[in-house]
Amino acid sequence: MAHTAGNTKIGFIGLGIMGDPMARNLLKAGYDVTAFTLETEKVEQFAKDGGKGASSIAEAVEDADVVITMVPASPQVEAVVLHEGGVLENIREGGLIIDMSSITPQTSIEVAAAAKAKGVRAIDAPVSGGEAGAIEAVLSIMVGGEQEDFDAAKPILETLGKTIVLCGPAGSGQTVKAANQLIVAVNIEAVAEAVVFLKKSGVDLGAALDVLNGGLAGSTVLTRKKDSILAGDYQPGFKIDLHHKDMGIVTDAARAVGAAVPAGALVAQLVASLRAQGDGGLDHSALVRSVKRLSGENPDGAN
């Protein structure tokens, strides 16, 4: 049975940069949503704004038909889903887990196997689109799991995104997300290098980026990040810390299957370097700051 707004209770775990607007979009669509996250004030605000708040995972999950998890990395997914007091201890038999975190494919496979052993369904459904995509409900959602479970989850996913694709069995969504993060990181690094090159060449940077974005060099990265880069505003829509984690997933997964990712490996090191320099809490477009440093410029100087 498809999980539509009229017949589905959702437990939502994780109200971070992405999770909070996603949970709110489910509320707007008419779903009955009970949320839990470690920051009590976020739960309280969610309840004030029309949702339901829970003081534990067990409370968020106990009456849910579907549980959505949106947490930072594999260790958090393991803790939230697999460990004592977690989702699998409390979700009803036949319930559906939709993990929308970005984690290793192997962790998703382990979650799916553990869920199946308890009579629970599970799909991995990581997303791309950043905070803006989450707010606007236009995320790209790449799914791993069984066709029947994907079909059941699709009305929920359609509330959160616009491009929703079943990519294969458990773990496949995470593999595609790893490829997504590879493309995004290399794209941002190319934009960052172009920005510094253009600025040092003395051209009108805003005009240059406009015309570039109208041609083959155009990209969602330029469209989403151009204005904030020009303003030197690196408030996080997606943190360097998280992209550092994702680039580790990319390089490990590629090594496991024998795929060469030379550009990805280089950008992974640049992301790690930026993080080591104290910029891990900034948006991933802050790779501009790394290129500025390499070019002998003050990273805090005007663009």
C-alpha positions in Angstrom: 0.0 0.0 0.0 1.3 3.4 -0.9 2.0 5.7 2.1 -0.1 8.7 1.4 -0.8 11.7 3.7 -4.2 10.4 4.7 -3.2 7.0 5.9 0.4 7.3 7.2 2.1 8.3 10.5 5.7 9.2 10.1 8.5 9.2 12.7 11.2 11.6 11.6 14.7 11.3 13.2 17.1 14.2 12.6 16.2 17.9 12.3 19.4 19.3 10.9 20.0 21.7 8.0 18.3 19.2 5.6 16.0 17.2 7.9 14.2 20.2 9.4 12.8 21.6 6.1 12.1 18.1 4.9 10.0 17.2 8.0 8.2 20.5 7.6 7.3 19.8 4.0 5.8 16.5 5.1 3.7 18.4 7.6 2.5 20.9 4.9 1.5 17.9 2.8 -0.8 16.7 5.5 1.3 13.8 7.0 1.2 13.1 10.7 4.8 13.7 11.7 6.5 13.0 15.1 10.1 14.2 15.2 13.1 13.5 17.4 16.5 15.0 17.3 19.3 15.6 19.9 18.7 19.3 20.1 15.6 19.7 22.3 14.9 23.2 21.2 14.5 22.1 17.6 11.9 19.4 18.7 10.1 22.0 20.7 10.0 24.5 17.8 8.8 21.7 15.4 5.9 21.0 17.8 5.0 24.7 18.1 4.8 24.9 14.3 2.2 22.1 14.1 4.2 18.9 14.3 4.6 16.5 17.2 7.7 16.3 19.3 9.2 13.2 20.9 11.7 12.9 23.7 13.3 9.7 22.4 13.6 7.5 19.3 11.2 5.0 20.9 8.5 7.7 21.3 8.9 8.9 17.8 8.8 5.5 16.3 6.3 3.5 18.4 3.1 4.4 16.4 4.8 5.1 13.1 4.0 3.4 9.8 7.1 4.9 8.3 10.4 6.1 9.9 12.6 8.5 8.1 16.2 9.0 9.3 18.3 12.0 8.2 21.5 12.0 10.2 25.1 12.9 9.4 27.0 9.6 8.7 27.1 5.8 9.1 27.9 5.8 12.8 24.8 7.9 13.6 22.6 5.7 11.4 24.0 2.6 13.1 23.3 4.2 16.5 19.8 5.4 15.6 18.6 2.3 13.7 20.6 -0.7 15.0 21.7 -0.1 18.5 19.8 -0.5 21.8 16.8 1.8 22.0 16.9 2.4 18.3 14.4 2.3 15.4 14.5 -1.5 14.9 13.7 -2.2 18.6 10.6 0.0 18.4 9.1 0.1 14.9 6.2 -2.2 14.4 6.5 -5.3 12.2 5.8 -4.5 8.6 6.9 -0.9 9.1 9.1 0.9 6.6 12.4 2.6 7.3 13.5 5.3 4.8 17.1 6.3 5.5 17.8 9.5 3.7 21.3 10.1 5.2 24.4 9.9 3.1 26.4 6.9 4.3 28.4 4.0 3.0 26.7 1.5 0.7 27.7 -1.3 3.1 26.0 0.3 6.0 22.7 0.5 4.0 23.1 -3.1 3.1 23.5 -4.0 6.8 20.5 -1.9 7.8 18.4 -3.6 5.1 19.5 -7.1 6.3 18.9 -6.3 10.0 15.4 -4.9 9.1 14.4 -7.9 7.1 15.4 -10.2 9.9 12.9 -8.3 12.1 10.1 -8.3 9.5 10.7 -4.6 8.7 11.2 -3.1 5.3 14.0 -0.7 4.6 15.2 1.5 1.7 18.2 3.8 1.4 17.2 7.2 -0.2 20.0 9.8 0.0 19.3 13.2 -1.5 21.0 15.9 -3.5 20.1 19.5 -3.7 21.3 21.0 -0.5 19.4 23.2 2.0 17.7 25.1 -0.8 16.5 21.9 -2.5 15.2 20.7 0.8 13.3 23.9 1.5 11.9 24.0 -2.0 11.1 20.3 -2.0 13.0 19.8 -5.3 15.5 17.3 -4.1 17.0 14.6 -6.3 16.4 11.3 -4.5 18.3 8.2 -5.4 16.9 5.0 -3.9 18.2 1.5 -3.2 15.8 -1.3 -2.2 12.9 -3.5 -3.4 10.5 -2.2 -6.1 7.5 -2.9 -3.8 9.0 -0.8 -1.0 10.0 2.0 -3.4 6.4 2.1 -4.7 5.0 2.3 -1.1 7.4 5.1 -0.2 7.1 7.1 -3.4 4.2 9.4 -2.3 6.3 10.5 0.6 9.4 11.0 -1.5 7.4 13.0 -4.0 6.6 15.4 -1.2 10.3 16.0 -0.7 11.8 15.9 -4.2 11.3 16.1 -7.9 13.6 13.5 -9.4 13.0 10.2 -7.7 14.7 7.1 -9.1 15.0 3.5 -7.9 18.7 2.7 -8.7 18.9 -1.0 -7.7 19.0 -3.1 -4.6 19.9 -2.1 -1.1 23.0 0.2 -1.1 22.5 1.3 -4.7 21.1 4.7 -3.6 24.2 5.3 -1.6 26.5 4.3 -4.4 24.8 6.8 -6.7 24.9 9.5 -4.0 28.7 8.9 -3.7 29.0 9.5 -7.5 26.9 12.6 -7.1 29.2 14.0 -4.4 32.2 13.2 -6.6 30.7 15.3 -9.5 29.6 18.1 -7.2 33.0 18.4 -5.5 34.9 18.4 -8.7 32.5 20.9 -10.1 32.8 23.3 -7.1 36.6 23.0 -7.3 36.5 24.0 -11.0 34.3 26.9 -10.2 36.5 28.0 -7.4 39.6 27.9 -9.6 37.8 29.8 -12.3 36.6 32.5 -9.8 40.2 33.1 -8.6 41.6 33.1 -12.1 39.0 35.5 -13.4 39.4 37.9 -10.4 43.2 38.0 -10.6 42.8 38.7 -14.4 40.8 41.8 -13.6 37.6 41.0 -15.4 34.1 41.7 -14.1 33.6 38.6 -12.1 29.8 38.8 -11.9 29.4 39.3 -15.6 31.9 36.5 -16.3 30.0 34.0 -14.1 26.7 35.0 -15.8 27.9 34.3 -19.3 29.7 31.1 -18.2 26.5 29.8 -16.6 24.6 30.4 -19.9 26.9 28.1 -21.9 28.3 24.6 -21.6 30.1 25.6 -18.4 26.8 26.3 -16.8 25.8 24.1 -13.9 23.5 23.8 -10.9 26.5 24.6 -8.8 27.0 27.9 -10.5 23.2 28.7 -10.4 23.0 27.9 -6.7 26.3 29.2 -5.5 27.2 32.2 -7.7 25.6 34.9 -5.7 26.9 33.7 -2.3 30.4 33.3 -3.8 30.3 36.8 -5.1 29.3 38.0 -1.7 31.9 36.0 0.1 29.0 34.4 2.1 29.8 30.8 3.0 27.0 30.1 5.4 26.5 26.4 5.1 23.9 24.9 2.9 26.1 21.8 2.9 29.1 21.8 5.2 32.7 21.0 4.2 32.7 18.6 7.1 30.0 16.6 5.5 31.5 16.7 2.0 34.8 15.5 3.6 32.9 12.5 4.9 31.3 11.9 1.5 34.6 12.1 -0.3 35.9 9.4 2.0 33.0 7.3 1.0 33.6 7.9 -2.7 37.3 7.0 -2.6 36.8 3.9 -0.4 33.9 2.6 -2.6 35.8 3.3 -5.8 38.8 1.4 -4.5 36.6 -1.5 -3.5 35.3 -2.0 -7.1 38.6 -1.1 -8.8 37.5 2.2 -10.3 40.0 5.0 -10.8 38.9 8.4 -9.5 42.0 10.6 -9.9 40.2 14.0 -10.0 38.1 12.9 -7.1 41.1 11.8 -5.1 42.7 15.2 -5.6 39.6 17.1 -4.7 39.2 14.9 -1.6 42.6 16.1 -0.4 41.7 19.7 -1.1 38.5 19.3 0.9 40.4 17.7 3.7 43.0 20.5 3.6 40.3 23.2 3.8 38.7 21.4 6.8 42.1 21.2 8.5 42.5 24.9 8.1 39.4 25.5 10.2 36.8 25.9 7.5 34.9 22.6 8.0 31.8 24.4 9.2 31.5 26.5 6.1 29.6 25.7 2.9 31.4 23.5 0.4 31.6 26.5 -2.0 34.3 27.7 0.5 36.7 25.7 -1.7 37.2 29.2 -3.2 39.0 30.1 0.0 41.4 27.1 -0.5 42.2 28.3 -4.1 42.8 31.8 -2.8 45.3 30.5 -0.2 47.1 28.5 -2.9 47.2 31.6 -5.1 48.8 33.7 -2.4 45.6 35.7 -1.5 43.8 36.4 1.7 40.9 34.0 1.8 38.8 36.7 3.7 39.5 39.3 1.0 36.7 40.5 -1.3 35.8 38.4 -4.3 
